[in-house]
């Protein structure tokens, strides 16, 4: 047996915890894409294969897929004859920064010294 530390198999430990990381990324992506009344989904597939040369080793693979609502938007185009076709000017993007992971920026003097700012 290999001399690698062992932990109980859980969704948070399978594949070095990468399954949890991929789920969290997919969750942020799906939630940020939803508008009122829209649906999205995340599918996690885990595949297991017992190795032929061992009765105790099981190869584990996973796949995380996300389904986003289709991109759609309604707009009106006005045919103004000689003036051409016109539509409404683009609106300013909404600030969705609350969906991003929270990190604290370093003050310029700490960045210059290569130091990291500690969370309070």
C-alpha positions in Angstrom: 0.0 0.0 0.0 1.2 3.5 -0.8 2.4 5.7 2.1 -0.1 8.5 1.2 -2.3 9.9 4.1 -5.9 8.7 3.7 -9.1 10.5 4.5 -12.8 9.4 4.2 -14.2 9.6 0.7 -16.6 12.5 0.5 -17.6 15.0 -2.2 -15.2 17.5 -0.6 -12.2 15.1 -0.7 -12.7 13.1 -4.0 -10.1 14.0 -6.6 -8.1 16.2 -4.1 -11.2 18.4 -3.4 -11.4 19.5 -7.0 -15.0 18.3 -7.3 -16.0 20.9 -4.6 -14.0 23.6 -6.4 -15.7 22.9 -9.8 -19.1 22.8 -8.2 -18.5 26.2 -6.5 -17.4 27.7 -9.8 -20.4 26.3 -11.6 -22.7 27.5 -8.9 -21.4 31.1 -9.2 -21.7 31.0 -13.0 -25.3 29.6 -13.0 -26.6 31.9 -10.3 -25.1 35.1 -11.8 -26.7 34.2 -15.2 -30.2 33.8 -13.9 -32.8 36.6 -14.4 -36.2 36.5 -12.6 -38.2 33.5 -13.6 -35.2 31.8 -15.4 -33.9 28.3 -14.6 -30.5 26.8 -14.7 -28.9 23.6 -13.5 -25.7 21.9 -12.4 -25.2 18.2 -13.1 -22.4 16.3 -11.3 -21.6 12.8 -12.7 -19.3 10.5 -10.8 -17.9 7.4 -12.5 -16.3 4.5 -10.6 -14.3 1.6 -12.0 -12.8 -1.1 -9.8 -9.3 -1.8 -11.0 -8.9 -5.3 -12.4 -5.6 -5.9 -10.6 -6.9 -4.8 -7.2 -10.0 -5.6 -5.1 -9.6 -2.4 -3.1 -8.7 0.3 -5.6 -11.5 2.1 -7.4 -10.7 4.7 -10.1 -13.0 7.7 -9.6 -13.7 10.3 -12.2 -16.1 13.2 -12.2 -17.7 15.7 -14.6 -19.5 18.9 -13.6 -21.8 20.5 -16.3 -23.9 23.5 -16.1 -27.0 24.5 -18.0 -27.5 28.3 -18.4 -30.7 29.9 -19.5 -30.6 30.7 -23.3 -29.4 34.2 -24.1 -32.3 36.3 -25.1 -33.2 40.0 -25.2 -36.0 41.9 -26.8 -35.2 45.1 -28.6 -37.1 47.4 -31.0 -35.7 48.8 -34.2 -37.3 51.8 -35.7 -37.3 52.4 -39.4 -37.0 56.2 -39.7 -36.9 56.2 -43.5 -34.1 58.5 -44.8 -32.6 58.6 -41.2 -32.0 54.9 -41.3 -32.7 52.2 -38.7 -32.5 53.3 -35.0 -32.6 51.4 -31.7 -32.2 52.3 -28.0 -28.7 53.2 -26.8 -27.1 50.4 -24.7 -27.7 50.7 -21.0 -24.9 50.7 -18.5 -23.9 47.2 -17.2 -25.2 46.3 -13.7 -22.6 45.9 -11.0 -22.6 42.2 -10.0 -19.4 42.4 -7.9 -21.3 40.9 -4.9 -21.1 37.6 -6.7 -17.3 37.6 -6.9 -15.2 36.0 -4.2 -14.2 38.6 -1.6 -10.5 39.5 -1.4 -8.8 42.4 0.3 -6.6 44.6 -1.8 -3.1 45.3 -0.6 -2.2 48.8 0.3 0.4 50.2 -2.2 3.1 50.3 0.5 2.6 46.6 1.3 2.6 45.6 -2.4 5.9 47.4 -2.9 7.5 45.4 -0.1 6.0 42.1 -1.3 4.0 41.6 1.8 0.4 40.2 2.1 -2.3 42.0 4.0 -3.9 39.8 6.6 -7.7 39.4 6.8 -9.2 41.0 9.9 
